[in-house]
Amino acid sequence: MMEAMATDTNDAPENESASNNEAVLIETRDGVATITLNLPERKNSLAPELVDLLAQRIEAANNDESVRVIVLTNTGNTFCAGADLKSARPGISEPKGLSFADVFTMIMRGPKPVIGRIDGHATGGGVGLVSVCDISVMRDDAKFGFTEARLGVAPAIISVVCLPKMRRADASELFLTAERITPARAVEVGLVNDAVPADEIDARVDHYIDMIVRGGPLALAACKRIINDVPAMGIDEGLVEMTKQSGELFRTEEAQAGIAAFVARETAPWVPEGRR
């Protein structure tokens, strides 16, 4: 079932209208693909058209060799409020296009690091989008929470990406109480990396971009696979598989170039000119 919408009917409506009629925007510049949720008048809720187009945008960025990092962000004061409860039976009707689960898979299994630039509230299914990002930076005056239980549903799909990051005690507290928390508390429970003032969010995101692009593209993709796969392995299986992968990585042209640059005290060839 698609996750519950996180906003109350008493919440103030969005004041910002979409800059154009596309539910999700994409702009690629200097190796960074910025993907923007762009239904602010609907609090970027997970309407079918938004989910389908978001999946398409992520797939396009993952397949674009010029892209080194994906930044996922929003227009309006809500990053994502979860399921679109005004659509026809959310979570029950079969999606006509790509699904919310497809979005998660593309982010987790895709080779490109994804940074969440969370410039607003994130509740319900929006929490899942925050959590599935490899790194997330959230403005510290926003609201955050698993609000599903108060609507008679549960954070089912998003639990797959949230629970691996949380202690059981924190998950029990937040799932069962459905209480909204501060971004600082979201950092404490492991769902967000940084909570910063609104005027510092871009600088913090840029810091992460600058650090990430210094890693080799194949190496970064391998890091993502390791993070996702190793926790599910037993010790013996993990040591065997990771020994194999380590040897394969050291034999790549990318690794040879990176090691040569390190020895020569030069910048690795994959670092964009503007980041050297």
Stockholm file with secondary structure:
# STOCKHOLM 1.0

chainA/1-276         MMEAMATDTNDAPENESASNNEAVLIETRDGVATITLNLPERKNSLAPELVDLLAQRIEAANNDESVRVIVLTNTGNTFCAGADLKSARPGISEPKGLSFADVFTMIMRGPKPVIGRIDGHATGGGVGLVSVCDISVMRDDAKFGFTEARLGVAPAIISVVCLPKMRRADASELFLTAERITPARAVEVGLVNDAVPADEIDARVDHYIDMIVRGGPLALAACKRIINDVPAMGIDEGLVEMTKQSGELFRTEEAQAGIAAFVARETAPWVPEGRR
#=GR chainA/1-276 SS CCCCCCCCTTSCCCCCCCSSSCSEEEEEETTEEEEEECCGGGTTCBCHHHHHHHHHHHHHHHHCTTCCEEEEEESSSEEECSBCTTSSSTTTSCCSSCCHHHHHHHHHHSSSCEEEEECSEEETHHHHHHHHSSEEEEETTSCEECCGGGGTCCCHHHHHHHGGGSCHHHHHHHHHHCCCBCHHHHHHTTSCSEEECGGGHHHHHHHHHHHHTTSCHHHHHHHHHHHHHGGGSCHHHHHHHHHHHHHHHHTSHHHHHHHHHHHTTCCCTTSCGGGC
#=GC SS_cons         CCCCCCCCTTSCCCCCCCSSSCSEEEEEETTEEEEEECCGGGTTCBCHHHHHHHHHHHHHHHHCTTCCEEEEEESSSEEECSBCTTSSSTTTSCCSSCCHHHHHHHHHHSSSCEEEEECSEEETHHHHHHHHSSEEEEETTSCEECCGGGGTCCCHHHHHHHGGGSCHHHHHHHHHHCCCBCHHHHHHTTSCSEEECGGGHHHHHHHHHHHHTTSCHHHHHHHHHHHHHGGGSCHHHHHHHHHHHHHHHHTSHHHHHHHHHHHTTCCCTTSCGGGC
//
